[in-house]
Amino acid sequence: MHDLTRAETNNLTKPATNEKLQTETDNPRDSQRAEGPYSIYSQRTKKFLIISVSFMAIISPLSSAVYLPAIPLISRDLNVSPSLINLTITTYQIFQGIAPSFIGTFSDTYGRRPAYIICGIIYLAANIGLALNNTYVGLLVLRCLQSCGSSATIALGSATVADLATRAERGKFIGYAGMGVTLGPAIGPVVGGLISENLGWKALFWFLAILSGVLFLLIFVFLPETCRSVVGNGSIPSPWWNMSLLAYIQHRRNPIGSSLEKPAARKKRPNPFAALKILLHRESGMLLGFGSLMYAGYFSVLTTLSNELSVRFGYSPVIIGLCYLPIGVGSIITRWTVGYLIDRNFKRHADKAGYEFTINRQQDMSMLNVERARLEVSLPLIYLACGVVLAYGWTMESKSSLAGIEITLFFIGMFFTGALNGLNVLVVDINSDTPATAVAANNLFRCLISAGAVAIATPMINRIGLGWMGVFIAGVWVIFSPCVWIIMLFGHKWRSGRIPI
């Protein structure tokens, strides 16, 4: 793990009592200016913490990605059709959308660490069960349980960004938080192909069990509680049961009394239906709806790629896994380039509005059109993604050279991830008082729609071909892209009350 200076290590374990706590929420509707530091942690420590939770979030996409190259082997060994194996992907997606709605609201109330512990226990048990399972029904049920344990880690990672980072630097830190999510699809198929071909598909789940055990152990030992309703800006001691092992040991050696500062008011009991309220909000609903359609199209490409490469070119699981690398590399590149552009465009709009930034101070920016600042970067990338999906479909349909297919996959990863990055940041911006719940709503909508897309993707390819499926995906994105334009033009007016919601 990253080496920390002594001062930064103390920040992880010792609350600062001489700084005034910001008790205002990070809500765009707030009108009061923050008086204290937004977080007691240094920039270096915040990067370390956010990168740490990003690698915790890797287990969700990795669990899905390592599975893809092994689909033909699992189908053969369990003596079921590939369509039935695809059903396990569909149900995985459904539960991946539902589970964060429960864990997200729980973590916004009681903290991130208890949520991580619950997820860890569920996920570890599911992987052990999958490694020992020999039936299709067991595979279907345990994959649902595996999804419940892994999916909430993505929402918790984005919520940690909102806990630690102000709006002005959130584009960059969302990029850091997405590193694990990006690496999962990049390395997952390669790992899955190598393991399943050499050790069998059951070894995939032993691998995931060991990896998740190590990651959860690191979280248990090192990660401090960051939820602002529990520890404020980090200066308020968390309860002993919610401390990291490192913090607990130091606390026992050097007990510290309760801070004079008070945390943000504790929210109501966790409400799993809070995510639905976010979906019903006009701006959030339109934003999440369009993002879900983009994700459904992308996931249709991702899940059908292994079967198409096997059927059309006769590749082995290892080669199929390697063919996924370009889409992952393209996604990784945007985490820095697009994240930087999002932050730079945000600061450009803030400068025009007369705002002056102070490091680690959250400011009231209710008069700033944050929608335009974020979406000006995403909109061009949306249309570029439409173009490369078309190119991919017809390149694969014509069985062109593998190099041509891999180039289109690289640009799909780059443009799709870049466009979605801006949408993700805006989701947190406009719901930053309940970030985990907002990301859970985002995840719910995307996973349910993508589950339906996966269910119809293979029959659609069999009926109309990959080329026309690419036309269909790009067409849906173009037809519904005016939703993003509407949000950019009117979203700020809706939030400020100049146009009733």
N, C-alpha and C positions, 0 to 999 in steps of 0.2 A: 504494500500500500504506500501511498504518497507520504514522504517524510514531512512532518510538521515541526515548526519551531516550538520552543518551550511555551512562548506566549500563546500561540495558536492552540496548542494542546490544552492549556488551561482554559481557553475559551470553550472547549468541548465539555469540560467537566466542572468548571467553577463559575457560578453566576456573578455577573458584575452588578454591584449594588450602588455604584456612584453615578450611574447614568439614568437619565429620566426616560421612562418607558413610554413608547408611543402606544396609546390605547385606542387610537382611531383605527378603524378597519381600512383595508386597502380597496375601498369601493369607489368607482368613478363618480358615484352620486354624492359622496361626502364633500362638504364644503370647507372643512377646517384643515388647516395646514399642520403637517406632522411636526412635533416639537422635539422629539428625540431621535436617536439613530434608528433606522428601520430594523437593523440587525446588529447585534454586538460582535458578530464574527467578521473577520477581515475578508477581503476579496479572495485571497488565496484559500482560506478555510472554506468559504462558501463554494468555491469551485470543487474542492476536495469532497465536500459533503454531497453536492449535487451529482458529481460524477459517480460517487459511491452508490447513490440510490438509482442512478441510471443503469448500473450494472446489475442491480437487483431486478430492475424491470426487464432485463434481457430474457428472463425465464419465460415470459409470456409469448413473445414471437418465436423464441427458440423452440419451445414445445410444439409449436405449429410447424415451424420450418423443417426441423429434423425428421418429421413424420412424412413429408412429401415424397422424398425419393424412395421410401420403403413401402409405398402404397401397393405396388405390384406384388412384393414379397408377402405382405400381410394378407392380401386378397387370396394368394395361392395357399398360404399356410392355414388360414381359417376356412378355406373353401367357400368363399363368398365372392360376389361380383364386385368390381371396382366401384360401381354405383353405391353399393352398401357401405363400402369403406369411405366414400365421399360423404355419406350421411354422418359419419363420425366427425368429419370436419365441420359440417353444417351445425350439428348439435354443440360442438366445441365453440363455434362462433356465437351461438345463441346464449350460452352460459357465460361466455366472455363478456357479453353485453349486460347481462342481468346482474352478475355478482358485484361489480364495482358500485352499483346503486346502493347496495347495503353497506359495503365496506367504506365507501367514500364518505357517506354522511356520518358513519361511526367515527372515522378518523378526524373529521372536522370538529367533532365534539370532544372526543376523549384522547386524541393524539394519534400520531403516525406510527409510533413504535408498537402499541397494542395491535394495530391493524396488521402490521408486518408479521407479528408473531402468529396471529390467527391464520393468515395466508400461508405462512411457512409450514404449519402443522398439517393443514389440509393438503397442500401440494406434495409434501414429502410422502404422506400416507397414500395418496393417489398413485404416485410413481412406483412405489413398492408394489402396490396392488397390480398395476399394469404389467410390471416385469414378471409377476407370477401368474398372470391370467392366461387362459388357453381358449376362451370362448369369445364369440363375436358380441354377445350381449354384455359380457363383462367389459370388453373393450369400449363399447358404447357408453356404458354407465360411468366407468372410471375416467374416461376422457372428459366427461362433463364435470366430474369432481376435480380433475386436474385443471380444467379451465377456471373453475371457481377459485382455486388457490393461487393461480398465476396472474389472472387478468387484472386484479386490483392494484398490482404493483406499478402499473403504468400511471394510473390515476394518482397514486401516492407520490410518485416521482414528480409529476407536474405540480402537485400541491406543495411539495417541499420547495420548489422554485418560488411559488407565490409567498411562502413563509419567509424566504431569505432575500429575495431580489425585488427591487423596485421596478416600476413599469419601464423606466428608462433603460434598464439593462436586461429586461426579461427576454428579449429576442435572443441574446447571446446565451443566457442560461437555459432557456428552453432547448437550445441546440445541444448544450452539454447534457441535459436530462434525456435527450433523445438518442444519445450515443448507443446505449444498450439496446434500445428499441430498433435502431438501424443495424447494429451488428448481428442481431438475431437472424433476420432474413438473409444476411450476407454470408454468415458462416454456418448457419443451421443446415442447409441442404448439403454442404460439403461434408460436415461432420456426420449427418444422417446417412449419406451415401457410403462413406467409409466404414462406419460402424455396422450398418445393416448388412453390407456385402461381406464383411469379414467375420463378424461376431453374431449376426442375426438381429432381427428387429427388436427382440426383447431387451437386448443390450442397450438400446436407445434409452429406455426408461431407467435402467440402472445408472447410466451416465447422467441423466437429468436429476436423479435422486441425489447422487454424490455432489454434483455442481450446486444444486439448490441448498444442500446442507452446509456447504462451505460458505456460500454467500449469506445465508441467514445467520450463520455463526458470526461473521464479520459485522453484520448489522447489530446483532445482540451485544457484541463487545464494544463497538466504537460509536455507533450512530446516536447522537443526542436527540431528545425530543425537540421538534421544531414548530409544532402546531401553535399558532398565535393565541388561540383560545385557552391554551394550557400554560405556555411559558412566555407569552408576549413576544418581545423581540429577542428572547433568549436569556434575559437577565433574571427571570423568575425561576426558582428551583422547581423541577417537576417532582411529583410524588416518588418515593423510593422505588416503588414497583414499576415506575415508568422511566427509570434512569438506565443508561447504558451501563454495562458491567464496569467499564473504566470509570465512569462518573460515580457509581455506587461505591467502589473501592476507595476513591479519593474522599467521598463524602463521609465514609466511616472513619477514615484517618483524620479528617479535618472537618467536623460538622459545621455547617453554616446555617444560621437562622433564616427564617423566611424573609424575603425581600419586602421592603416597605411598599413597593409598587404592586399593583394589582393587575392580573391578566385581563384580557378582553372578556366581556361578559360571556359566561358559559351559555352556549346555545341550547335549544330544546333537545329533548331526546332524539337520537338518530331516527330519521324518517326515510325509509327506503323509497318512498314515492316523491321525495324532494327533487330527484332528477327529472321526473315528469313535469314538475312545475317549471323547470328551466326550459324544457322543450316547448311548453305552451307560451313562453314569452316570445313576442314577435321577432325581435332581432336575433335572440339566441336560437330560436326554432329554425329560422331561415338559414342561419349560419351552419347549424349542425346538420340540417337537412341536406344542403348542398355538399358539405364535407363527407356525409355518409354516401352519397351517390358516387363521389370520386373514389372513396375507399372501396366501394363495392366493385367498381370497374377494375381497379388496381388488383384487388384480391382475386378476381376472376382470372386475370392474367397469371397471377402467381400460382394459384392452385391447379390450373390446367396445364401449366408449362411442363411439369414432369411427365405427365401421360402423353402429351403431344410429342415431346422429344423421344420418348420410348417408342411410340407407334410410328412416327414419321421417319426417325433416323436409327432406331434400334439401339440407343445408347444404354450403357449400364448405369446402375444407381450412382456410382462414383462420378462418371462423366456428367450425368444429369445434375448432380450436386454442384460440380464446378461451373456449370452453365448458369447457375444462379448468382455467381459472384459479381458480374457487371452491374446487376440491378442494385446490389448492396453497396458496391463502391460508389455508384452514382448518388445513392441516398446519403452516404457518409459525407461526401464532398459538400452537399448543401447545408449540412449542420453548421459549418463555419461561414460559408459564403452568404447564404440567404439570411442566417441569423445576424450577421454583421450588417447586411443591407437593411434589415428590418429595424435594428436599433438606430442606424444612421438616419433613416428616413423619419423615424419617430423624433429624433433630436432636431432634425431640420424643421419639422412642423412645430415643434415646441419653441424653437428659436423665433420663428415667424410670429408665434402667438405671444412672445415676450417672456417666456419662462426661462429661468436660470436654474441650472441643475447644481445641486450640492450632493457630493458623494454620500451614499448611504442614507439619504433623506427622502422619504416619500412625500410627494407634494400633491396638493389638490389640483387636479387637471380636468375639472368638470367642464371647463370651457374649451378644452382641446379636442379636436376631431380625431380621436384615436382610431376610429374605423378607417378613415382615409389614410392615416399614417401606416397602418398595417396592410391594408388591402391593395394599395398602390403597388406593392411588391408582389403580392400573390396573383393578381389578375393576369399579368402577362404570362406567368408560368402555367396558369390553368390552360390557356390556349396553346401553349407550346406542348403541354402534356397531351392534349387532344391530337396534335399532329403526329407525335411519335407513337401513340397507340395505333393510329391508322397505319403507320409505316410498319410496325411490328406485325399486325394482323396479316397484311398482304405479303410481307417477307416470309413469314412462317407458312402461309398458305401456298406460296409458290415454291416452297422448299429450296429457297436460295441458300447461299453459303452460310455456314454457321457464324462467320465473322459478321455478316450483315445483321443476323438475328441478335447477336450479343451487343452490337452497337446500339440497336434500338432499345434493348433492355437497359443498357447503361443510361440512356437519356430518359427513359420512363422513370427510373429510380431518381434521377436528378430533378426533373421538372415536377413530378408528382409530389415528392417529399418536400421540395421547396415551396410549392403552393400550399400544401397542407400545414407547413410550419407556421406561415402567417395566420392561417385560420385558427390554429391551436393557441397561438399567443393571444389573439383577440378574444377567444372563448374565456381564457383566464382573466384578461383585462376587464371584461364587462361583468364577470361574476367572481371577482377576486375576494369577496368576503367568505365564499364557500368554494374554494378552488377544487377540492377533491370531488365534491358533489357535481360541479360543472364538468369536470373531466369525465366523471362517471356517466353523466348524461350524454356526453359526446361519444363515449365508448358504447353505451347502450344503443344509440341510434345507428352507429356505424356497423356494429357487429350484427344486429338484427337484419339490417338491409343486406349486408355482405353475405350473411348466411343464406338468404334467399337467392342472391346472385350465384353463389357457389352451387346451389341445388339445380339451377337451370343452365349453368355455363356449359357443361359437357353435352347435354341434349341439344343446346343451341348450336354448338360447334358441329355436332353430327348432322344437324339439319341444314344449316346455312354455310358452314365453313368458318375458319378462323378470320379470314379477311373481312367478311361481313359482320362478324362479331365485333371486330375492331371498329367498323363503321358505326355499329350500334352504340358501343361504349362512348366513343367520341361524340356522337350525336346527342346522347343524353347529357353529357357534360356541357356541350354548347347550348342546348335548349334551356337548361336550368341555370346557366351562368349569369343571366340578368338578375338573379337573386343576390349575387355578390355585388353587382353594381347598385342595386337598390339599398343594400346595407351601407355601402360606402357613401351614397348620396344622402340617405335619410336617417341612418342609424343614430348619429349624434343628436339629431333633432328629436328623435323619439326619446332618447335617454334624458335630454335636457327638458322635456315637457313641452317643447314648442310645437310638436305634433303629437297629439294624444296617442298612447299605445293601446 
